[in-house]
C-alpha cells in the first residue's frame, strides 16, 4: 500500500463528486421511471462492471463464498438501502437527503455495540447523541408538519450502516472481489422481481442517463478503492463529508434547490459529530502521548 494522503484525499473527494452527480441524474430519472426499474437497470450494468474486475480471477472462483447466506443477506440490504435513497430523491432536495444520510457513521457505532459486541466510550455515545440532535434540527418535529419523505433517508442511513457492519463481518470470510460479484448478481436477481412490473420503455436520453448513472457510480467506487490504496481509511474519512457540499451544489445548479438555514445548521452538527468521532478514534489508536 502506498502512503500518499494528499492523493488519497483528492481521490476521495472525486468519488464524492461522482456520487453527488450520480444522485442528481437519479433524481431526474425517478420523476418519470419507477424505482424498481431504475434499480434493475443499474444492477444489470453493475454486473458487467463486476465481471470486468474479476475476469482475470475467473467468475467461478470469485463466486466461491464461505458464507453464501451472509452474502445474500448483505446484498439484499444494499438493494433496499439504494431504493430508499432513490425514492427519497423523488420527494426531497439532494442536500436534505444527504444531510440526514450523513448520520450513518454514527449509527454504525450504535449498531456495532448492539449486534457485534463492540465497545463505545462516553465520547462516542455523546457524538451519536449530538448527531441525533442534528437530525432533529433538520426534521424539526413539532415545529412543522413532519413530511414522511424525510423518513426515507433516515431509513436509508440505518440500512447503509447495517450494510457496512455486514460487510465488515463478511470480510472475515471472503475476498473483496467475491463480495463485489455477489453484490451485483444477488441485487440484479432481487430487483428482477420488481423491475419489469412497472416497466416504461426509456427514451434515448433516458438510456444515456441510466448508463451514465452506472458509469459514474463505477468511477466513484474505483476512485474510493484507489484512495484506500494510497492512504489509510482513517486518514481520508473526513473528506467523505464533502459529499454534502457537492450535493448542495448539484441541487442548486440542476434543480434550483437551496437548503434552508435549519438544514445547514443540522448538517453542520451531524458532520461535526462524525469528525469528532473520527478524531477521537485516531487519538485512541495512537495511544497516550508520552511524557517529555
C-alpha positions as CSV (number, residue, x, y, z in Angstrom):
1,X,0.0,0.0,0.0
2,X,1.3,3.4,-1.0
3,X,1.4,6.3,1.5
4,X,0.2,9.4,-0.1
5,X,-2.6,11.0,2.0
6,X,-2.9,14.0,-0.3
7,X,-3.7,11.9,-3.4
8,X,-6.0,9.7,-1.3
9,X,-7.9,12.8,-0.2
10,X,-8.2,14.1,-3.8
11,X,-9.5,10.7,-4.9
12,X,-12.0,10.6,-2.1
13,X,-13.3,14.0,-3.0
14,X,-13.5,12.9,-6.6
15,X,-15.5,9.9,-5.5
16,X,-17.9,12.1,-3.5
17,X,-18.4,14.4,-6.5
18,X,-19.2,11.3,-8.7
19,X,-21.7,10.1,-6.1
20,X,-23.4,13.5,-5.9
21,X,-23.5,13.6,-9.8
22,X,-25.0,10.1,-9.9
23,X,-27.7,11.1,-7.4
24,X,-28.5,14.2,-9.4
25,X,-29.1,12.1,-12.5
26,X,-31.1,9.6,-10.5
27,X,-33.3,12.4,-9.1
28,X,-34.0,13.4,-12.7
29,X,-34.9,9.9,-13.8
30,X,-37.1,8.9,-10.8
31,X,-39.6,11.6,-11.8
32,X,-40.6,9.5,-14.9
33,X,-39.5,6.0,-14.1
34,X,-40.2,3.6,-11.2
35,X,-37.6,3.0,-8.5
36,X,-37.7,-0.8,-9.3
37,X,-36.9,-0.2,-13.0
38,X,-34.0,2.2,-12.2
39,X,-32.5,-0.2,-9.7
40,X,-32.9,-3.2,-12.1
41,X,-31.1,-1.4,-14.9
42,X,-28.4,-0.1,-12.5
43,X,-27.6,-3.6,-11.2
44,X,-27.7,-5.1,-14.6
45,X,-25.0,-2.7,-15.7
46,X,-23.1,-3.3,-12.4
47,X,-22.9,-7.0,-13.2
48,X,-20.8,-6.0,-16.3
49,X,-18.6,-3.8,-14.1
50,X,-18.1,-6.6,-11.6
51,X,-17.3,-9.1,-14.3
52,X,-14.7,-6.8,-15.8
53,X,-13.0,-6.6,-12.4
54,X,-13.0,-10.3,-11.6
55,X,-12.5,-11.7,-15.2
56,X,-8.8,-12.4,-14.6
57,X,-9.5,-14.3,-11.4
58,X,-12.5,-16.1,-13.0
59,X,-16.2,-15.8,-12.3
60,X,-16.5,-19.3,-10.8
61,X,-13.6,-18.7,-8.5
62,X,-14.9,-15.3,-7.4
63,X,-18.3,-16.7,-6.7
64,X,-17.0,-19.2,-4.2
65,X,-18.1,-17.9,-0.8
66,X,-17.5,-19.3,2.6
67,X,-20.7,-17.6,3.8
68,X,-23.2,-17.5,0.9
69,X,-26.1,-16.8,3.3
70,X,-24.4,-13.8,4.7
71,X,-23.5,-12.6,1.2
72,X,-27.2,-12.9,0.1
73,X,-28.5,-11.0,3.2
74,X,-25.8,-8.3,2.8
75,X,-26.7,-7.8,-0.9
76,X,-30.4,-7.6,-0.2
77,X,-29.9,-5.0,2.5
78,X,-27.9,-3.0,-0.1
79,X,-30.8,-3.2,-2.5
80,X,-33.3,-1.8,0.0
81,X,-30.8,0.9,1.1
82,X,-30.3,2.0,-2.5
83,X,-34.1,2.0,-3.2
84,X,-34.7,4.2,-0.1
85,X,-32.4,6.9,-1.3
86,X,-33.6,6.8,-4.9
87,X,-37.2,7.1,-3.7
88,X,-36.1,10.0,-1.4
89,X,-34.7,11.9,-4.3
90,X,-38.2,11.9,-5.8
91,X,-39.5,14.0,-2.9
92,X,-36.6,15.7,-1.3
93,X,-33.7,18.0,-2.3
94,X,-30.3,16.4,-2.6
95,X,-28.8,18.4,0.2
96,X,-31.6,17.5,2.7
97,X,-31.3,13.8,1.8
98,X,-27.6,13.7,2.3
99,X,-27.7,15.8,5.4
100,X,-29.8,13.1,7.1
101,X,-27.8,10.3,5.4
102,X,-24.6,11.7,7.0
103,X,-25.7,10.1,10.3
104,X,-24.8,6.6,9.0
105,X,-21.2,6.6,10.6
106,X,-22.8,7.4,13.9
107,X,-25.4,4.7,13.5
108,X,-22.6,2.2,12.8
109,X,-21.3,2.9,16.3
110,X,-24.7,2.2,17.9
111,X,-25.3,-1.0,15.8
112,X,-21.8,-2.2,16.4
113,X,-22.3,-2.1,20.2
114,X,-25.8,-3.7,20.0
115,X,-25.1,-6.5,17.5
116,X,-21.3,-7.1,17.2
117,X,-20.2,-6.6,20.8
118,X,-18.0,-3.6,20.0
119,X,-17.2,-1.1,22.7
120,X,-18.1,2.6,22.7
121,X,-17.0,5.0,25.4
122,X,-18.8,8.1,26.6
123,X,-17.3,10.3,24.0
124,X,-18.6,8.1,21.1
125,X,-22.1,8.0,22.6
126,X,-22.1,11.8,23.1
127,X,-21.2,12.1,19.4
128,X,-24.1,9.8,18.5
129,X,-26.5,11.9,20.6
130,X,-25.2,15.1,19.0
131,X,-25.8,13.6,15.6
132,X,-29.3,12.8,16.6
133,X,-29.8,16.4,17.6
134,X,-28.6,17.4,14.2
135,X,-31.2,15.2,12.5
136,X,-33.9,16.8,14.8
137,X,-32.8,20.2,13.6
138,X,-33.2,19.2,10.0
139,X,-36.6,17.4,10.5
140,X,-37.9,19.8,13.3
141,X,-40.8,17.6,14.5
142,X,-43.4,19.7,16.4
143,X,-42.3,22.9,14.6
144,X,-43.6,22.0,11.2
145,X,-45.6,19.2,9.7
146,X,-43.4,16.1,9.6
147,X,-43.1,15.2,5.9
148,X,-43.0,11.4,5.7
149,X,-40.3,11.5,2.9
150,X,-37.8,12.7,5.5
151,X,-38.1,9.3,7.0
152,X,-36.7,7.7,3.8
153,X,-33.1,8.9,4.0
154,X,-33.2,8.1,7.7
155,X,-34.2,4.6,6.9
156,X,-31.6,4.5,4.2
157,X,-28.9,5.7,6.6
158,X,-29.9,2.9,9.0
159,X,-29.8,0.3,6.3
160,X,-26.4,1.7,5.0
161,X,-25.0,1.4,8.5
162,X,-26.2,-2.2,8.7
163,X,-24.7,-2.9,5.3
164,X,-21.3,-1.6,6.5
165,X,-21.4,-3.8,9.5
166,X,-22.4,-6.8,7.4
167,X,-19.6,-6.0,5.0
168,X,-17.1,-5.8,7.9
169,X,-18.3,-9.2,9.2
170,X,-18.2,-10.7,5.7
171,X,-14.6,-9.5,5.2
172,X,-13.6,-12.2,7.7
173,X,-14.7,-14.9,5.3
174,X,-14.5,-13.7,1.7
175,X,-12.3,-11.6,-0.6
176,X,-13.4,-8.2,-1.8
177,X,-13.8,-9.5,-5.4
178,X,-16.2,-12.2,-4.1
179,X,-18.3,-9.7,-2.2
180,X,-18.4,-7.4,-5.2
181,X,-19.6,-10.1,-7.6
182,X,-22.2,-11.4,-5.1
183,X,-23.4,-7.8,-4.5
184,X,-24.0,-7.3,-8.2
185,X,-25.5,-10.7,-9.0
186,X,-27.8,-11.0,-6.0
187,X,-29.0,-7.4,-6.4
188,X,-29.8,-8.0,-10.0
189,X,-31.7,-11.1,-9.3
190,X,-33.6,-9.4,-6.4
191,X,-34.6,-6.4,-8.5
192,X,-35.7,-8.7,-11.4
193,X,-38.8,-9.5,-9.4
194,X,-39.9,-5.8,-9.3
195,X,-38.1,-4.1,-12.2
196,X,-40.3,-5.5,-15.0
197,X,-43.6,-4.9,-13.1
198,X,-43.8,-1.2,-13.8
199,X,-41.6,-1.1,-16.9
200,X,-41.7,2.0,-19.0
201,X,-39.5,1.9,-22.1
202,X,-36.9,4.6,-21.7
203,X,-36.3,7.3,-24.3
204,X,-32.9,7.5,-25.9
205,X,-31.9,10.3,-23.5
206,X,-33.1,8.2,-20.5
207,X,-31.0,5.3,-21.6
208,X,-28.0,7.6,-21.8
209,X,-28.7,8.9,-18.3
210,X,-29.2,5.4,-16.9
211,X,-25.9,4.2,-18.4
212,X,-24.3,7.4,-17.0
213,X,-25.5,6.6,-13.5
214,X,-23.9,3.1,-13.7
215,X,-20.7,4.5,-15.3
216,X,-20.3,7.4,-12.8
217,X,-21.0,5.0,-10.0
218,X,-18.3,2.7,-11.2
219,X,-15.8,5.6,-11.3
220,X,-16.8,6.6,-7.8
221,X,-16.3,3.1,-6.4
222,X,-13.0,2.8,-8.3
223,X,-11.8,6.1,-7.0
224,X,-12.6,5.0,-3.4
225,X,-10.6,1.8,-4.0
226,X,-7.7,3.7,-5.3
227,X,-7.9,6.3,-2.5
228,X,-7.6,3.5,0.1
229,X,-4.7,2.1,-1.9
230,X,-2.8,5.4,-1.4
231,X,-3.9,6.3,2.1
232,X,-5.4,4.7,5.3
233,X,-9.1,4.7,5.6
234,X,-9.0,6.8,8.8
235,X,-6.9,9.5,7.0
236,X,-9.4,10.1,4.2
237,X,-12.6,9.5,6.1
238,X,-13.2,13.2,6.9
239,X,-13.1,14.1,3.2
240,X,-16.1,11.9,2.6
241,X,-18.2,14.6,4.1
242,X,-17.5,16.8,1.0
243,X,-20.4,14.8,-0.4
244,X,-22.7,17.2,1.4
245,X,-21.1,20.1,-0.3
246,X,-21.3,18.5,-3.7
247,X,-24.9,17.5,-3.2
248,X,-25.8,21.1,-2.2
249,X,-24.0,22.5,-5.3
250,X,-25.7,19.9,-7.6
251,X,-29.1,20.5,-6.1
252,X,-28.6,24.3,-6.6
253,X,-27.2,24.0,-10.2
254,X,-29.6,21.3,-11.5
255,X,-32.8,21.8,-9.6
256,X,-32.5,25.3,-8.1
257,X,-32.8,23.9,-4.5
258,X,-31.2,25.9,-1.8
259,X,-31.0,24.4,1.7
260,X,-32.7,26.4,4.5
261,X,-30.7,27.6,7.5
262,X,-32.0,24.8,9.7
263,X,-30.8,22.1,7.3
264,X,-27.4,23.8,7.1
265,X,-27.2,24.0,10.9
266,X,-28.3,20.4,11.4
267,X,-25.9,19.1,8.7
268,X,-23.1,21.0,10.4
269,X,-23.9,19.4,13.8
270,X,-24.0,15.9,12.1
271,X,-20.7,16.4,10.3
272,X,-19.0,17.9,13.5
273,X,-20.2,14.8,15.4
274,X,-18.7,12.5,12.8
275,X,-15.4,14.4,12.7
276,X,-15.2,14.4,16.4
277,X,-15.7,10.6,16.5
278,X,-13.0,10.2,13.8
279,X,-10.6,12.4,15.8
280,X,-11.3,10.5,19.0
281,X,-10.7,7.2,17.3
282,X,-7.4,8.4,15.9
283,X,-6.2,9.6,19.3
284,X,-7.3,6.3,20.9
285,X,-5.5,4.3,18.2
286,X,-2.3,6.4,18.7
287,X,-2.3,5.7,22.5
288,X,-1.4,8.0,25.3
289,X,1.1,10.8,24.5
290,X,4.4,10.1,26.1
291,X,5.6,12.4,28.8
292,X,8.5,14.7,27.9
